[in-house]
Amino acid sequence: MQPTADDRCALRPVRTSDAPAVLAAFRSAADMARQGGVQTLEQAQEQVAWLRAPQRRAVAIVDQDDLLVGLVAISVDEDNRSGWFFYWLHAGHRGRGLAARAAATVAEHALTPSDEGGWGLERLELGHRVENAGSGAVARAAGFVHEGTERGKFLVDGLRRDVHVMGRLRSDPAPPTAGLPWR
Ligand SMILES: CC(C)(COP(=O)(O)OP(=O)(O)OC[C@H]1O[C@@H](n2cnc3c(N)ncnc32)[C@H](O)[C@@H]1OP(=O)(O)O)[C@@H](O)C(=O)NCCC(=O)NCCS
């Protein structure tokens, strides 16, 4: 897969037809295993259906050919006007700021009031393993701040791993990160 020209990448809702690209992303790196365990096209189709459920907002990061190369998504808790935020990128498109730019744009849109065209949430939160420095950098670039550390949260390869909890409130300042356009 050719690296994407970042200035031609954009955001759009995840579609049912994205399943093959989702499978390719999950096959691109071992660290995708913790993002949903997709190994077959059928599992990719189930993952896409899960992402497109009414309580989720799933945004595809697409290249110049409208091919999905990454994802930023939110599981919405309507009662609390909050959302659990997560993201991943095909390994062939990492390391050039795409995830950071996409996460910043989606977080800003999610925290924008409904009457201004946004999704009306007031709080976003996520957790990443302490050693997942890339995920932490993406979260900070999207305006999240470190709220605490859950000790020994996950059991990974026989070791208990600490997790950083990150959050962003509507009232927090927007980050200076350049965004990605919506398509
Ligand atoms: C996390 C992930 C989306 C980051 O993708 P990426 O393409 O590297 O992200 P970006 O290019 O936007 O980089 C954003 C920042 O992360 C930093 N970064 C990326 N990988 C890093 C690593 N392994 N170690 C340290 N910093 C890293 C970049 O340098 C950049 O920092 P900067 O803004 O200070 O320059 C990608 O690694 C991924 O999909 N991982 C697997 C899924 C995952 O872990 N998702 C998060 C779950 S909590």
The ligand as a Gaussian input file, in Angstrom:
#p B3LYP/6-31G(d) Opt

LIG

0 1
 C       -2.088000       5.180000      18.078000
 C       -1.978000       5.384000      16.578000
 C       -3.352000       5.736000      16.013000
 C       -1.016000       6.541000      16.312000
 O       -0.911000       6.680000      14.914000
 P        0.219000       7.624000      14.285000
 O        0.065000       7.652000      12.822000
 O        1.545000       7.230000      14.776000
 O       -0.181000       8.983000      14.888000
 P        0.310000      10.390000      14.430000
 O        1.224000      10.298000      13.222000
 O       -0.895000      11.259000      14.321000
 O        1.232000      10.836000      15.634000
 C        0.755000      11.568000      16.695000
 C        1.880000      11.712000      17.688000
 O        2.212000      10.433000      18.217000
 C        3.610000      10.280000      18.218000
 N        3.870000       8.855000      18.152000
 C        3.354000       7.977000      17.281000
 N        3.776000       6.732000      17.539000
 C        4.617000       6.839000      18.595000
 C        5.377000       5.902000      19.352000
 N        5.368000       4.599000      19.064000
 N        6.116000       6.373000      20.374000
 C        6.126000       7.673000      20.669000
 N        5.414000       8.604000      20.025000
 C        4.667000       8.195000      18.991000
 C        4.043000      11.051000      17.012000
 O        5.411000      11.395000      17.058000
 C        3.170000      12.264000      17.141000
 O        3.678000      13.113000      18.141000
 P        3.912000      14.667000      17.871000
 O        2.557000      15.229000      17.586000
 O        4.466000      15.155000      19.159000
 O        4.821000      14.730000      16.707000
 C       -1.432000       4.116000      15.866000
 O       -0.168000       3.799000      16.399000
 C       -2.324000       2.918000      16.003000
 O       -3.286000       2.755000      15.241000
 N       -2.035000       2.040000      16.979000
 C       -2.820000       0.807000      17.193000
 C       -4.171000       1.112000      17.788000
 C       -4.077000       1.887000      19.083000
 O       -3.203000       1.669000      19.896000
 N       -5.044000       2.818000      19.244000
 C       -5.170000       3.576000      20.452000
 C       -5.926000       2.768000      21.463000
 S       -5.937000       3.540000      23.055000

